[in-house]
């Protein structure tokens, strides 16, 4: 429960400081480059990628989730769960990766 409240507080703080234009400012192309460099060892990040860990979702499957939100994903990337490596992402990098994943929505 404490972790859940922490994420909600982080979401509220980030939303109020970034405003609604943060998704518009994100660079999906840069996010694709970052994902290929940092995320592809575990996740399938692009079509045609041959290998990834079997127990983690592909970026396309994350994008297809009904509850998907680029903003929420960006905040999640800033405070990753224990199974994820601790990449020191900036707010803009997290937003770019989330925008890239959002671009994979059908």
C-alpha positions in Angstrom: 0.0 0.0 0.0 2.8 2.4 0.8 4.4 1.9 -2.6 1.0 2.6 -4.2 0.6 5.9 -2.3 4.1 6.9 -3.2 3.4 6.4 -6.9 0.1 8.4 -6.7 1.9 11.2 -5.0 4.7 11.1 -7.6 2.0 11.2 -10.3 0.3 14.2 -8.8 3.5 16.1 -8.4 4.7 15.3 -11.9 1.4 16.1 -13.5 1.1 19.5 -11.8 4.7 20.4 -12.7 4.6 19.1 -16.3 1.1 20.1 -17.3 -0.9 18.4 -20.0 1.6 19.4 -22.8 4.2 16.9 -21.6 2.9 14.2 -23.9 3.0 16.6 -26.8 6.7 17.5 -26.1 7.8 13.9 -25.9 10.0 12.6 -28.8 8.9 9.1 -29.8 11.9 8.8 -32.2 14.3 9.4 -29.4 12.3 7.1 -27.2 12.8 4.3 -29.8 16.6 4.9 -29.8 16.7 4.7 -26.0 14.5 1.6 -25.9 16.7 -0.2 -28.4 19.8 0.7 -26.3 18.5 0.2 -22.8 15.4 -2.0 -22.9 15.9 -4.5 -25.8 18.0 -6.9 -23.7 14.8 -7.8 -21.8 11.8 -6.5 -23.8 10.9 -6.9 -27.5 10.9 -3.2 -28.3 10.5 -3.3 -32.1 9.1 -5.5 -34.9 11.7 -7.9 -36.1 13.6 -8.1 -32.9 14.8 -11.7 -32.5 15.4 -12.1 -28.8 14.2 -10.9 -25.4 13.4 -12.4 -22.0 10.4 -14.7 -22.1 8.8 -13.4 -18.8 8.5 -9.7 -19.7 5.9 -8.0 -21.9 6.8 -6.7 -25.3 6.4 -3.0 -25.8 3.6 -3.6 -28.3 1.7 -5.7 -25.7 2.1 -2.9 -23.2 0.8 -0.4 -25.7 -2.3 -2.6 -26.4 -3.4 -2.6 -22.7 -6.8 -0.9 -22.3 -5.5 1.1 -19.4 -2.4 2.3 -21.2 -1.4 5.9 -20.6 1.8 7.5 -21.8 1.9 9.8 -18.8 1.4 7.0 -16.3 4.0 4.9 -18.0 6.5 7.7 -17.9 6.0 8.1 -14.2 6.3 4.4 -13.7 9.7 4.4 -15.6 11.0 7.0 -13.2 10.1 4.7 -10.2 10.6 1.2 -11.7 9.5 -2.0 -10.1 12.1 -4.3 -8.5 12.6 -6.5 -11.5 13.7 -3.7 -13.7 17.3 -2.4 -13.7 17.8 1.0 -12.2 18.4 3.2 -15.2 18.9 6.8 -14.3 16.3 8.2 -16.7 15.5 11.9 -16.9 11.9 13.0 -17.0 12.3 13.8 -20.7 13.8 10.3 -21.5 11.0 8.5 -19.6 8.5 10.6 -21.5 10.2 9.8 -24.8 10.2 6.1 -24.1 6.6 6.2 -23.1 5.7 8.2 -26.2 7.5 5.5 -28.3 5.5 2.8 -26.7 2.3 4.8 -27.2 3.2 5.1 -30.9 2.9 1.3 -31.1 -0.9 1.3 -30.2 -3.0 -0.1 -33.0 
